[in-house]
Amino acid sequence: MSDFLKRTWAEVDLDKIEANYLAIRAYVSPQSKIMTIVKADGYGHGAPFVAKAFDDAGTDWFGVSNIEEAEQLRIAGIEKPILILGYTPPEFAGMLIKQRVTQTLFSMEYGEQLSAAAKEAGGTVDVHLKLDTGMSRIGFLFHGEEDAPALLQDGAAAAALPNLRIDGVFTHFAVSDEPGNPFTRTQFERFIRAVALLEEQGLRFSLRHCCNSAGLLNYPEMQLDMVRPGIILYGLTPAVGMPLPIELQPAMALKTMLFQTKTLTPGTPVSYGMIYRTPSARRVGTLPIGYADGYARSLSDRADVLIHGKRARIVGRVCMDQCMADVTDIPNAQSGDVVTVIGRDGGETVSMEEIAAQMGTINYETACLIGKRVPRVFFKGGRQVGKLNYILP
Ligand SMILES: *Cc1c(COP(=O)(O)O)cnc(C)c1O
């Protein structure tokens, strides 16, 4: 018997995770550090395990979205620096200090609150200044010279805040996945200019960073002191059709199984809403995966799964916990067979990108949406080395 629920599960190949990291490391300038981004449970791959793999492979920093994700890494034994890329309520300053986690500082209002909370907690919070150079999401605004006076004032004020220590500065690109779009260069120039203005104010930064996956691949000259790859670590492409200068290996496969098959006469409706009717006598199999597992309802009547290396079409609506596939052309398909929902089986592959396109979204979202009732099972050297069960940890 397997030691995880073989209903629907995700297999994560840690050798591929490591290979992707090493390919990125080899491509990035030796002067640039790497911050591996493991937010959102490592893009759905299982943060504690993938973070450990990046740690062993030599990453310099980790990036997460919030303080709980940072704590999760500390509990998993990660001792390297961690940057929270987003918001932490100031009342958690004590936790930032205790866990030695660096926080993004995005405004003076927030800086004052965080500084006061850090003082109360009796320690110093490390921060990286975030500059908004055109994404208009978070950060001190610098969209052009007209923003220089405010930036200078805020920079000096931030540097003077007690109980905060600024040691990095960064920005985030909006269109680095479009190699021909001049806006990335505009953002980079604004960033360089803003950093120079802050340095004139006496601020000093040991780490300047701006590149996400697409940025570091498409604009090697913008790698600076550190880069922040996310999606490519998992072997997924930053954008459909973007040329890749390095080889990536998708690390996750989503699997389920066939648990009932039946032969239906022509004209038989299948699933909720009866949007599908068998056009002829069809053999239909039922799979224990549904939209609650992240297999979106928008895949109804559209996506393919792989059984014995062959494609089978999902017919009718995807339900919360189950869906049906037409297995007429796979006569040896029988209950108990493993079904590959995302991944490779024999010569056929259903990629994360294929499923994302059918869902009307991007591979990032498809990976993140894989449900928390889907156990993650980890492999190294072809052997199972661990598992994550979110329901019964
Ligand atoms: C998510 C994120 C990244 C990584 O982005 P990818 O496109 O996955 O490489 C880098 N920096 C910031 C600030 C992010 O939020």
PDBQT file of the ligand as one rigid body, heavy atoms in Angstrom, charges set to zero:
ROOT
HETATM    1  C1  LIG A 401       6.481  36.473  -7.767  1.00  0.00    +0.000 C 
HETATM    2  C2  LIG A 401       7.580  37.452  -7.831  1.00  0.00    +0.000 A 
HETATM    3  C3  LIG A 401       8.776  37.135  -8.478  1.00  0.00    +0.000 A 
HETATM    4  C4  LIG A 401       8.962  35.878  -9.301  1.00  0.00    +0.000 C 
HETATM    5  O1  LIG A 401       8.252  36.026 -10.512  1.00  0.00    +0.000 OA
HETATM    6  P1  LIG A 401       8.371  34.923 -11.683  1.00  0.00    +0.000 P 
HETATM    7  O2  LIG A 401       7.679  35.550 -12.828  1.00  0.00    +0.000 OA
HETATM    8  O3  LIG A 401       7.650  33.721 -11.183  1.00  0.00    +0.000 OA
HETATM    9  O4  LIG A 401       9.797  34.678 -11.891  1.00  0.00    +0.000 OA
HETATM   10  C5  LIG A 401       9.814  38.040  -8.381  1.00  0.00    +0.000 A 
HETATM   11  N1  LIG A 401       9.674  39.203  -7.703  1.00  0.00    +0.000 NA
HETATM   12  C6  LIG A 401       8.520  39.548  -7.097  1.00  0.00    +0.000 A 
HETATM   13  C7  LIG A 401       8.426  40.858  -6.381  1.00  0.00    +0.000 C 
HETATM   14  C8  LIG A 401       7.434  38.698  -7.143  1.00  0.00    +0.000 A 
HETATM   15  O5  LIG A 401       6.291  39.044  -6.549  1.00  0.00    +0.000 OA
ENDROOT
TORSDOF 0
